[in-house]
Amino acid sequence: MMNVTPTVKQLLIINILFFIGTQIVGEPAYQFLAMFFPENQNFQGWQVISHMFMHGGLMHIFFNMFALYSFGSALEHFWGGKKFLFFYISCGIGAALLHTGINYYYFNEALDIITANGFTKSEVLNLLNQGKINTLWQEVLTVSQFQNFTSAFGGVVVGASGAIYGVVVAFAYMFPNAELSLLFLPVPIKAKYFVPGILAIDLFLGLKGQSIFGAGSTGIAHFAHLGGAITGFLMMWFWKKNQFNDNRWN
């Protein structure tokens, strides 16, 4: 296995320090650095970046950092540190934008119905920002619309998963025949088959509002994963088209 490269090493250290810090500080750290819905009073612009260095638990950060080490070092070896970091951050931002865009659609779909039934937008946002709801909203919304509405507003995003998905897509783009042996799946699978497979699963579960680990929504941001993957693919396609893919930045 390839030794860890400098930029990947720095990202690993930063993520681990953030994780340790949040365990010490607790909820205030998440309030400040996790990414909130833009209409939420806790939203701040820097959260588009800071959320990708936050993690919800030990297994969450372990799998993300293991993937960063496993795939990121190979990319940095060929690209150089600056190009890899630019790619990594871009995929994380792309993940945040798609996730927020999907939530914005669901939120406003329900908000339009609520306001059409006599409520004002400012009234609705004021209640939500107080952590309250009006039970009359449930009478004009379907169960799924109400769940999407409240989870879009109140949910927070943490984790490097979106950026990691971009890294994994880039790895498969560059090394399609590389065989991957996963911790929970010991049978080697070529990257060109594995990556489309996990993206298809994420798309399916995202549309169904379910998790691969069990029925029902468990807070996994499937569309953030897809946003990072799409951003990574588009960047790889652009670089390849412009004969820029093999050039190092340092």
Beta strands, then each sheet from edge to edge (+ up, - down):
strand 1: 35-36
strand 2: 156-157
strand 3: 179-180
strand 4: 189-190
sheet 1: 1+ 2-
sheet 2: 3+ 4-
end
